[in-house]
Amino acid sequence: MRPELEKVVSEIEKVIAGKREIIEKILLALLADGHVLLDDVPGVGKTTLAIALARSVGLAFERVQFTPDVLPSDLVGFSMYDQGSGTFAYHTGALNHANLLLGDEINRAFSKTQSALLEAMEERQVTVDGHTYPLPSPFLVIATQNSVGANGTQPLPFAQLDRFLVCLSLGYPDYEAQMTMLRDRQGTNPMDQVTCVLSKEELVHLQSLVRQVTAREPILDYITRLTMASHEHEDIEIGISPRGALFLDRLAKAKAFMDGRDYVTGADVKAVFKDACAHRVLLRKTAGKSAAAVLDDLLRMVKTPDRQFFPGLRK
């Protein structure tokens, strides 16, 4: 891993022990300029991880605790009539001030409020009363939802799920990780020790380098064949969208960059395939298996391109 990214991982591990793989995947999404959905049971550290990430990368952080009474205007802002000037003045919302927005328990908000995020996530802007306002750069949404308990929840629209680059699950810590957590919090708060080790300007530069990573024709063909196979699989009702193919390409480039290469291999695509695509497929009721298992079928069915060594590219 690149040294500057290793420093970020080390800072986050001060508060989240034993979850290096998940931390690296969230960093991949950050490098690929994409949004993250954390789908898990309560209390496993989703919010803590997001706060630590914002601190370690120097990102302006906003948190919205989604409840049924949160309105779209709380996110995108609103216009209010100013009697003194005789005009409408725009009052900003949470999105306008965030490089990293934590949407906590997003599935507890009504659909209209959830949908208010769509333009921000896709276009990095909000539109209020016909006026468009750009959002800060970089801009990342980390949304959390609890996978247990249906009371007071609203399922995310499929179109909104498709906006998230990855859908991840932290899971419970193992014995050693939980013991570390308990020891570290005996009278102190490890979050106080998390420092900024990568500026947001440096992050934007790294994101630009990721976009320059090369995905040659065999890789693009591999991604296309995987997505096409999802449209034909007997257990899949709705397959991977063209947006999903583009996101898979971006995430594979981030994986190559994190590993110190400026070109993508088939192994990079395979490594990120399920994280990028499991939430984009809708299974038939008769499937009898998980989305991850079906995507494993696709990986077995579609031949991986041979490792490509391109002249002029750093090995």
N, C-alpha and C positions, 0 to 999 in steps of 0.2 A: 504494500500500500504506500502511496505517496506520503512523505513525511508530514506535510501540512494537514493531511486528512487524518493521519495517525494521531496527531495532537488533539484533534477534535474528538475522536473516539475516546481517547484517554480522559478528557474532561468529562464527557458524558458518563463514562464508567465510574466516576466518583460517586454518582447517585444511582446508577442502574447497573447492578453487578450481574454477571453471567449472561448477558444478552448482547454480546458483541455482534453476532450475526445479524440481529434485527437492527442494531444501530448502523451497521454498514449498509444495510438495505435502505434505510431512511436517508443516509448520506448519498446513496446512488440516486434516489429520487430528487434530492436537492441539487445535485450536479446536473441532472437531466431536466431541471426546471419544471418539475411536476409535483402534483399534490398527493398526499398520503391519507389513506383511511385506515385507522387502527380499530379493528373489530375484535373485541375481547370482553372477558368478564370484568366486573368492577374491581378496582383496587390493586391492579398489577403494575401500575406505574406509567400509564399512558401519558397522563398530564405532566408528570415529573420529567419524563423523557423529552417532551416538547419544550418545556421551560429550559432544561439544560442545553438543548440544541440551540435555542435562541441566544442564550448567554454566551456559549462557546464560540458562536459565529458573529456576535455583535449585531443581531437582528432586532429591530423594533418589534416588540411582542404585544399582541392583544389577545385576550381570551374572552370568548362568549360562551356562557353556560346556557345551552339551549333548553328552553322550557316552552310549554304551549303558549305563553304570553309574550314571547320574544317576537317582535315585528320585523318585517323586511327593512323598515326604515332604521332599525337599530344597527343594521349592517351597512346599508348603502347611504344613509343620511336622508335628509328631507329638506324641503324648501319651506321657509316661514316668511310671512308678509311682515315687512319692516314699515311700520306706520310713519316713521320719521322720514325715510327716503322715498317711500311710496313704491318700493320694489320688493321682490322676493329675494331673500338671502338664503344661500345654501349652507346648511349645517351638516358637518361631516358625520359619518358613522364609523363603526369600528374598523371597517375595511380600509378606510382612507389613511389610517395611521400605522398599518401593520406591514412589516416585511414577512412576519410569520403570524398567521391567525390560527389560534387553536379553537376549533369549533367543538366544544365538549358536549358529548351525548347528542350529536346532531339529529339522531332519530327521535328525540323528544320534542322537536319543533314541528309545527305544521308544515305541510307541503309547500305552501306559498313562501314561507320563510326559507326553507331549504332551497327552493328554486332561485331565491334572490342571490345565491352564491354562484349560479351558473355563469353569468356574464363575467363576473370577477375572476373565476377560475380559468375560463377559456380565453378571454380578451384582455385580462389585467386592467379592467376599467369598470366603472359603474355609470349607469345612466339614470338621472333623476329629473323628471319633468322636462324631458327632451334635451337635457344638457349632459354631456359626457365628461367624466372626470377620471384621469389616469390614476392608477394605483402606484404606490412606491415600488421600486425595483431594488432587489429581487422581491417577489411575492410568492409565498407558499402557504397553502392551507393544509394543516394537519387536523383532520376530523376524527373524533372518536365515537364509537357507538358500542353499547353493551349488547352482547349476543344472547343474553338471558333476560327473561321478563318482558312480556309484551305490553303490560299496562302502561298507558300514556305514551306509547311510541308510535311513530309513523314510518313505515318502510321507505327507504330512499328510492326515488324514481330511478328507473333503469338508466335513463339519460344522464342522471347526475352521477350514478356509479361509474359510468363510462368516462367521466371527467377526471377520475382519480387515476394517477399513473400506476399506483400499486395499492393493494389491500393486504395488510399484514396483521399478524397476531403475536402479541408478546408471550402469552402463556405464563404459567406459574414459574417462579424461580425454583432451582434445585436446592438441596439442603445447604450446600456451601454458600450459594448466593444469598439465601435468606439469612443465614448466620452472619454473613458480612454486613448485610443491611442492618440487622439488629445491633451489631457491635458499633457500626459507624454512627448510629443515632442515639447513643447513650450520652445524652446531655449536649449534643451538638447537632447542627444541621449541615450535612455534606454539601447542600446546594450553595451554601455560603462560600465554599472553596472552588466553585466552578468559575473560571475566568475566560475572557475572550482571547482566543488563540488564532482566530482567522477573521479578518475584517469582512464586512459585506462587500466592499469594493474588490477584495481578493476573491471572494466567492463568485462575483459576477464575471471576473476574469477567468476563473476555472470553468464556469459554465460556457464561456465562449470557446475555450479550448476543447471542451467535450463536443461541441457542435462541429469542430474541425476534424474529429476522428473519422477515419475512412471506413465505410462499409461498402465493400466491392460487390460486384454483380452476383457471385455465388451466395453471399450473405443475404442480399435483397431477395434472391430467388428462394432461399431457405425460409425466410420470414413469410413470403407470399404463399409458399406451399403449406406451411403450418396453418396460416389463417384460412386458406381454402379448404384444407382438410377438416377444419372445425365446422365448416358449412355443410359437410357431407357426413359427419359422424352420426351414427344412428341414435346416440344418446343425447345429442345436442339439438335443441329446438332453435335457439338463436346463437350464431357463432360469433367469432371475433370480428369486430367492425374495422373499417379502414382506419379509424382513429386509433384503434387498438394496435394495428400493425405499425403505425407511425410511432406510437408510444413505445412499443417493443423495440423498435430500431433505436430510439433515443436512449432507452434504458441499457441496451446492449453496448452502446457507445460509452455510456458512463461507466459500465463495468470494465470495459477495455481500458479506459482512462485511469480508473482507480488502480488497475493492475499494472500500470506503467507502459501501456502500449498505445500507439496511435492508429490502430486498425482493429476491426472486429473479427472475431473467429466464431465458428459455429458453437463452440463451448460457451462463449459469452451469451449467445442467444438462449441456449438451453438453461444456463444458470439463472436467468431472470424471467424465463417464459411463464412459469406458473404465478409468480408474484404480479406480473404485469397483466395476465389474461384470465386468471381464475374467476375474477369478479365480473368479467365481461361476457361470460357464456351463460345461457339459460338452459338448464337441463330439462329433458322430458321427464314427466312424472314416473315413467317406467324405467328410468336410468338405473336406479338402485345403487349408485355410487356417487362419490363426491366429485366436484368440479376438478379438483387437483388430480384425482385418479383418472378422469377422462382425458385431461391434458397430458398425463403420463402416457396414455394410449397414443396420443398424437405424436409425442416425441419418439415413440417406438416405431410408429408407422412411417414417419417422414425421415428420409435419409439425411444425416448430418453432412454438410460439405466437408471435404478434406481440409485440414488446416492449411491456410493460405499464407505463404511468405511472399510479400510483395517487394520487389526491388525499390530501393529508395525510401522505404518506411523503416522506422526504428523497430528492431526486433524485441 
